[in-house]
Structure formats: structure tokens, C-alpha cells
Amino acid sequence: MGFLAPKSALSVCSLLFALVGVCSAGSDAPRGVALGFVFDPEAKCDPPCEHGGVCIRNNTCFCSKGYEGERCQYGEIIWTGQKNMTCSGGCWNGGECTAVNGVAKCICPSGWTGSECQYPICPQGCRNGGTCMAPGICSCPEGWLGGACHTAVCSQTCLNGGKCISPNKCRCRPPFSGPRCEERKKSH
């Protein structure tokens, strides 16, 4: 099941809310309903999404809080009482553009860091070449699974108590050997 909302409603929904199943549209467009949020990492948006917007499906941008438009090209301006200020690169991933000592600064939500809240935090780390894609969520290279890309995958089961220790490599228990631990070593 995908995300059932028109582009204009998608552009004002916070990514955090979409991941937990709530969509709060701030436009006159019909409000969307999040049903099993689907992100296609192979999606292409042309022209590309701006201000930290994420291309979630072909030509569909999901905008960071404070940005809207088909490409997330329209941003918010904050009023400090003295002058209008903007966070030059925008605040991504639900970050709030706030005046701090007269300077516009992004205040990041939990799970995000960086001057524009552009970097997710994976407290458990992403091992074996994995990449942190969203707070606590690693994208694992082929042959690895698990929240931290820590579980090796063997296309064929390791036999006789053997354990999969890296992609398609079994560690065998004595007296077994072979690619799948299928051979019993002969005693002399």
C-alpha cells in the first residue's frame, strides 16, 4: 500500500509524521492519509526536489517542514520582531528555522543532526558498509540484514550446526567442512 495523498498535500507533511502514519497538510488541498508509507530509493525526480525534499516516487517530492510546492521550492520566512530571516539552506526533516541571538538557525528534531538537519542519526551504527538513511534505519549492502546491517545472509543454509558469518560464507563446527559444512572430515 502506498501513500495516498496528492502532491500538494505531500509537500507540507512532515517526514516524521508520515513515518508514524499521520499526515497534517497545511494547504487548501485535500488532506492525505498515510497508509504504510512507501519510499522508493530508486525514484527519480526531474527537476530535482529542493531544500532537502526527498524524492519518494518518480516526480513526487516529499518536502521538509516549512517548505512546499511540487519541488519544495517555496520556503518559510521567520519574523524576529526586527527583520525577516531565513535559514539559507532550509531546515530539512522537520527542523525548525528559529532566530537564535539574531541569527536564523535550524533546531533539529530528535534523530537528526547537521546545520540543516540533513544527517540522520543511527545510534546503533550501520556496520558492514551500511548507510544511515533515516533515524535508526540503515540501508544494508547486499548480503547483510538487520537494524545495524549485522546479520550475514547465506543463499544456502549452513548445515550441521554451521553459522553464516559473512555473505555466503559458513563457519563450520568440527568435524565438518565445505562451503555449506556438508562434508565430514575423516579421522585417520
N, C-alpha and C positions, 0 to 999 in steps of 0.2 A: 504494500500500500504506500502511496506517495503522500506528499504534502499537498493538500487540496486548497490552494489559495491563489488568487490572481496575482500577477507580478506586482501590482501596486500595493497589495496587502503584504506580500512577502518583503517588500523593500523597507517596511517600517517595523517588522517583527524583530525582536532581539533573538540572536542565536541561542542564548541561554534558555529563553522561554521555549523556542522551537524544540530544543533537545529534550525538554521535560514535558512537552505536549501542550503548551499554551501559546497562543498567538494573540498579541494585543496590537491590532492595527490602529494607527493614529490618523488615518485619512478618511475621506468620504467613501472610499471603495468598500465593497462588501468585505466583511471580516472573514479571515480564513480560519480553518480548523486544522490543527496539527494532528495527523494520524500516522504514527510510525514514520517520523521524519526520515527522508531518504536523501543521502548525499552521494552524488556520482563523482568520484575522484577523477574520472576521465572526461568530465563535462568541459565544453569549450564555450566561452562567451566572446562574441565578436560584435562590437567593440568590447574590450575587457571591462570588468567591474572596477569602479574607482573607490577610493577612500576605505580600503580594507574590506570591500564587499567580496563575498565568496561566490564563485560560480558553482551552483549546486546541481544544475541540469543545463543542457545546452541552451544558451542565450537566456538564462534565468539567473539573475544576481540576487543574493541574499545579503542585505545591507546591515552594516553595524549600526548600533543605536545612534540616532542623531542624523542619519543620512537616509535619503530616499531618492526615488527616480529609477528608471529602468536599469541604469548603470551605477546607481548610488552616487550620482553626480551632484546632488543638492545636499548641502550640509547646514547644520545649525550654527547660529551666532549667539554667543552669550553676552549678556549685558552686565557689566560690573558696577554700574552706577556712575561711572565716569566715561566709559567708552565701550564700543563694541569690540569684542575679542573673539578670535577663533583659534582652535588648535590646528596649526598649519597642515599637518598630515591627516587630521581627523583622529578620532578615538575609535579604535576597532573593538569588536567583540563585546559590546555593551559598556565600554569605558565611557566615563562622564567627563566632558570638557568643562573644567571649573577654573575660576580665577584663583590663583594661589600667589599671594604677595604681589598682585597686579600683573601676573603673568598667566596666560592660558596654559593649562596643564591637564593631561589626561589622568583621571583617577581610575585605576583598573579594578574590575570585579575579581573576586576570588578565582584563581585558576589561570589568570592571565598576567603577563608582565611586559615590560618594554615601554618606551616613551610614548607609543601609540597603542599600547595594549595588544601588540601584534604577535606576541610569543606565548603559546600555551605552556602550561607547567604540568609535567608528568612527574609527580613526586616519587614514584617507584622507579623512574628512569625507563629508557627504552633500550634493551640490550640487543646484541647480535645484529646491529645495523638498522634497528627500528627507528622511526621518526615520530616525535610527539606531534600529533595532528590536532588535538583538542585536549582540554584539561583531563588528565588521567587516561587518555586514549592514544595508544601507539599504533602506527601503521607498520606492520611487520613485513620483512622481505620474505620471498618465497622460501618455504621450508621451516618457518618459525611461526608459532601461535602464542596466544596468551596475552594478558594485560601488559606485560613488560617484554613481550617477544622472547620469552624464556623457555618455551616448550618446543622441542625439536619435533619435526614431522618426518616419519619414515613411510614411504609409499607402500611398503610391505611390512607387516608386523614382524617384530623381532621375536624369535622363538626361544623356547627352553629357558625362560627367565631373563633373556637379554633385554637391554634397555636402549631406547632410541636416544642417542646423546648429541647428535647433530643431524642435519638433513640427510636422510637415507644412510645413516651410519649407526650400526648397533654395537653396543659394548656387551660382550658375551660373558656368561658365567662359566667357570670351569666345570666340566671338561669340554665345553662346546666352543666352536669357532665357525668361521664362514660369514658371508655378508649378512645373513639373517640368523646366525647362531644355529644353523641347521645341522652342522657336522659335529659328530662326537669324536674327540681326539682319542686315538687308540693308545692304550698303555702298553709299554714294551716289557 
